[in-house]
Amino acid sequence: MRLDAALARQVPEHSRSRLQNWLREGLITLDGNLADPKRKVWGGERIRIAVPPAPTFANAAEDIALPIFYEDDALLVINKPAGLVMHPGNGNASGTLMNALLHHVPALAGIPRAGIVHRLDKETSGLLVVAKTLTAQTDLVRQLQARTVKRHYLALARGKVSASGTVDAPLGRHPAQRTKMAVVKHGGKEARTHYVVKERFARCTLLECRLETGRTHQIRVHMASIGHPLVGDTTYCKGKSGNPTLDAFPRQALHAWRLALVHPDSGADMAWESSPPADFAALLEVLRGE
């Protein structure tokens, strides 16, 4: 079989793409020589893998309250509050979810991205999973790639959404504003969002959105592309709704309320549900009263 396929079988704790990168970087040799990932192997060859050291997160652990929804030896499910950034970056050198994770589980310093396998935007609340071991991380990444991880969101969209449906439109960087994403005709990545109408109000609609793919800002861009941007999303909608209550909401009204996956160790089906946080729930109550 191909060398990269054989490696994936021999060291399943590492993803095939990671092994292919190591091959290209010369970190894996076949009988003492560099080898192409497509090289055929027959059995009996000697393979040496110079596993690079995991990235270090010097002084990155911070004692930050971590809203843990579920935890065992393989994974953590976090109920992320709105306003919490996923990992350090420009303008956010500390105080992130990654900093909190490294304090809670110091061993995550030896795992790429401290075990984070998918992300939520800063102002999006709700459930996300973090791997506590390299094997669990690789398994969860494969589940995400196979689209077997089920992620359901509650989204409050502006306007009256007439019926449930699907937005199937590729996403890429906005051609003029590089910090934004957009539906693009050429060069975008496949993106598909299914949505179901849950409740209608005078000037907005509560939707349940299910991601088939997981692109940056996917729900926000897809709903804006069909004329129903999310309440509070000033990045993808600049105008006023005509309702002061909606216009005063300080973030995009988006909550990851349900997460389902196969446990990477036991193989059991797992699912969790999280009610909307206080600000989202209060907004819905006001709308129902109106």
Secondary structure as the mmCIF struct_conf table of DSSP 4:
data_model
#
loop_
_struct_conf.conf_type_id
_struct_conf.id
_struct_conf.beg_label_comp_id
_struct_conf.beg_label_asym_id
_struct_conf.beg_label_seq_id
_struct_conf.end_label_comp_id
_struct_conf.end_label_asym_id
_struct_conf.end_label_seq_id
STRN STRN1 ARG A 2 ARG A 2
HELX_RH_AL_P HELX_RH_AL_P1 LEU A 3 GLN A 10
TURN_TY1_P TURN_TY1_P1 PRO A 12 GLU A 13
BEND BEND1 HIS A 14 HIS A 14
HELX_RH_AL_P HELX_RH_AL_P2 ARG A 16 ARG A 24
TURN_TY1_P TURN_TY1_P2 GLU A 25 GLY A 26
STRN STRN2 ILE A 28 LEU A 30
TURN_TY1_P TURN_TY1_P3 ASP A 31 GLY A 32
STRN STRN3 ASN A 33 LEU A 34
TURN_TY1_P TURN_TY1_P4 PRO A 37 LYS A 38
STRN STRN4 LYS A 40 LYS A 40
BEND BEND2 GLY A 43 GLY A 44
STRN STRN5 ILE A 47 ILE A 49
HELX_LH_PP_P HELX_LH_PP_P1 VAL A 51 THR A 56
TURN_TY1_P TURN_TY1_P5 ALA A 58 ASN A 59
STRN STRN6 ILE A 68 GLU A 71
BEND BEND3 ASP A 73 ALA A 74
STRN STRN7 LEU A 75 LYS A 80
HELX_LH_PP_P HELX_LH_PP_P2 PRO A 81 PRO A 81
TURN_TY1_P TURN_TY1_P6 ALA A 82 GLY A 83
BEND BEND4 MET A 86 HIS A 87
STRN STRN8 GLY A 89 GLY A 89
TURN_TY1_P TURN_TY1_P7 ASN A 90 GLY A 91
STRN STRN9 ASN A 92 ASN A 92
BEND BEND5 ALA A 93 THR A 96
HELX_RH_AL_P HELX_RH_AL_P3 LEU A 97 HIS A 104
HELX_RH_3T_P HELX_RH_3T_P1 PRO A 106 GLY A 110
BEND BEND6 ILE A 111 ILE A 111
HELX_RH_3T_P HELX_RH_3T_P2 PRO A 112 GLY A 115
STRN STRN10 ILE A 116 ILE A 116
BEND BEND7 HIS A 118 HIS A 118
TURN_TY1_P TURN_TY1_P8 LYS A 122 GLU A 123
STRN STRN11 SER A 125 ALA A 131
BEND BEND8 LYS A 132 THR A 133
HELX_RH_AL_P HELX_RH_AL_P4 LEU A 134 GLN A 145
TURN_TY1_P TURN_TY1_P9 ALA A 146 ARG A 147
BEND BEND9 VAL A 149 VAL A 149
STRN STRN12 LYS A 150 ARG A 158
BEND BEND10 GLY A 159 GLY A 159
BEND BEND11 ALA A 163 ALA A 163
STRN STRN13 GLY A 165 ASP A 168
STRN STRN14 LEU A 171 ARG A 173
BEND BEND12 PRO A 175 ALA A 176
TURN_TY1_P TURN_TY1_P10 ARG A 178 THR A 179
BEND BEND13 LYS A 180 LYS A 180
STRN STRN15 MET A 181 VAL A 183
BEND BEND14 LYS A 185 GLY A 187
HELX_LH_PP_P HELX_LH_PP_P3 GLY A 188 GLY A 188
STRN STRN16 LYS A 189 LYS A 189
HELX_LH_PP_P HELX_LH_PP_P4 GLU A 190 GLU A 190
STRN STRN17 ARG A 192 ARG A 200
BEND BEND15 ALA A 202 ARG A 203
STRN STRN18 CYS A 204 LEU A 211
BEND BEND16 GLU A 212 THR A 213
TURN_TY1_P TURN_TY1_P11 THR A 216 HIS A 217
HELX_RH_AL_P HELX_RH_AL_P5 GLN A 218 SER A 225
TURN_TY1_P TURN_TY1_P12 ILE A 226 GLY A 227
HELX_LH_PP_P HELX_LH_PP_P5 PRO A 229 PRO A 229
STRN STRN19 LEU A 230 LEU A 230
TURN_TY1_P TURN_TY1_P13 VAL A 231 GLY A 232
TURN_TY1_P TURN_TY1_P14 THR A 234 TYR A 236
BEND BEND17 GLY A 239 GLY A 239
BEND BEND18 GLY A 242 GLY A 242
HELX_RH_AL_P HELX_RH_AL_P6 PRO A 244 ASP A 247
TURN_TY1_P TURN_TY1_P15 ALA A 248 ALA A 248
BEND BEND19 ARG A 251 ARG A 251
STRN STRN20 LEU A 254 VAL A 262
TURN_TY1_P TURN_TY1_P16 PRO A 264 SER A 266
STRN STRN21 ASP A 269 GLU A 273
HELX_LH_PP_P HELX_LH_PP_P6 SER A 275 PRO A 277
HELX_RH_AL_P HELX_RH_AL_P7 ALA A 278 GLY A 289
#
